[in-house]
Amino acid sequence: MDKDRGKDAGKDTGLTPDDFPIEADKDKLRTHKGEPVASAESEQIADQMAERLNEHAHQEEQDRWSA
Protein backbone atom coordinates (compact mmCIF):
# COMPACT_ATOMS: atom_id res chain seq x y z
CA MET A 1 0.00 0.00 0.00
CA ASP A 2 1.27 3.48 -0.82
CA LYS A 3 1.95 5.29 2.45
CA ASP A 4 1.73 8.71 0.73
CA ARG A 5 -1.78 8.07 -0.53
CA GLY A 6 -4.26 10.62 0.79
CA LYS A 7 -1.63 13.29 1.41
CA ASP A 8 -2.44 15.32 -1.70
CA ALA A 9 -1.00 18.77 -0.90
CA GLY A 10 -1.61 18.18 2.82
CA LYS A 11 -5.35 17.90 2.23
CA ASP A 12 -7.29 15.28 4.22
CA THR A 13 -9.20 13.15 1.74
CA GLY A 14 -10.92 10.91 4.32
CA LEU A 15 -14.61 10.92 5.09
CA THR A 16 -15.88 12.99 7.99
CA PRO A 17 -19.11 12.58 9.98
CA ASP A 18 -20.57 15.49 7.98
CA ASP A 19 -20.24 13.41 4.78
CA PHE A 20 -22.84 10.88 5.94
CA PRO A 21 -25.08 9.37 4.93
CA ILE A 22 -23.32 8.08 1.83
CA GLU A 23 -25.63 7.51 -1.13
CA ALA A 24 -25.28 5.14 -4.07
CA ASP A 25 -25.86 6.79 -7.44
CA LYS A 26 -25.73 4.00 -10.01
CA ASP A 27 -22.12 2.76 -9.70
CA LYS A 28 -20.89 5.87 -7.82
CA LEU A 29 -20.84 6.69 -4.12
CA ARG A 30 -21.59 10.26 -3.11
CA THR A 31 -21.97 12.21 0.10
CA HIS A 32 -25.45 13.45 0.97
CA LYS A 33 -24.28 16.76 -0.51
CA GLY A 34 -23.59 15.10 -3.87
CA GLU A 35 -19.79 15.13 -3.65
CA PRO A 36 -18.18 12.06 -5.26
CA VAL A 37 -16.54 9.59 -2.88
CA ALA A 38 -15.80 6.44 -4.89
CA SER A 39 -16.74 4.26 -7.84
CA ALA A 40 -17.81 0.62 -7.76
CA GLU A 41 -17.88 -2.12 -10.38
CA SER A 42 -21.69 -2.26 -10.38
CA GLU A 43 -24.80 -0.66 -8.91
CA GLN A 44 -25.24 -3.61 -6.57
CA ILE A 45 -21.73 -3.25 -5.17
CA ALA A 46 -22.19 0.53 -4.79
CA ASP A 47 -25.40 -0.09 -2.83
CA GLN A 48 -23.64 -2.60 -0.55
CA MET A 49 -20.67 -0.28 0.00
CA ALA A 50 -22.92 2.66 0.88
CA GLU A 51 -24.92 0.50 3.29
CA ARG A 52 -21.79 -0.79 5.02
CA LEU A 53 -20.18 2.65 5.26
CA ASN A 54 -23.37 4.10 6.73
CA GLU A 55 -23.72 1.23 9.20
CA HIS A 56 -20.10 1.65 10.26
CA ALA A 57 -20.50 5.41 10.72
CA HIS A 58 -23.68 4.85 12.73
CA GLN A 59 -21.91 2.32 14.97
CA GLU A 60 -19.01 4.73 15.53
CA GLU A 61 -21.48 7.44 16.51
CA GLN A 62 -23.19 5.06 18.95
CA ASP A 63 -19.81 4.11 20.41
CA ARG A 64 -18.94 7.78 20.98
CA TRP A 65 -22.18 8.37 22.85
CA SER A 66 -21.81 5.26 25.01
CA ALA A 67 -18.18 5.94 26.00
HELIX and SHEET records of a PDB file:
HELIX    1   1 ASP A    8  GLY A   10  5                                   3    
HELIX    2   2 PRO A   17  ASP A   19  5                                   3    
HELIX    3   3 GLU A   43  SER A   66  1                                  24    
SHEET    1   A 3 GLU A  23  ASP A  25  0                                        
SHEET    2   A 3 LYS A  28  ARG A  30 -1                                        
SHEET    3   A 3 PRO A  36  SER A  39 -1                                        
END                                                                             
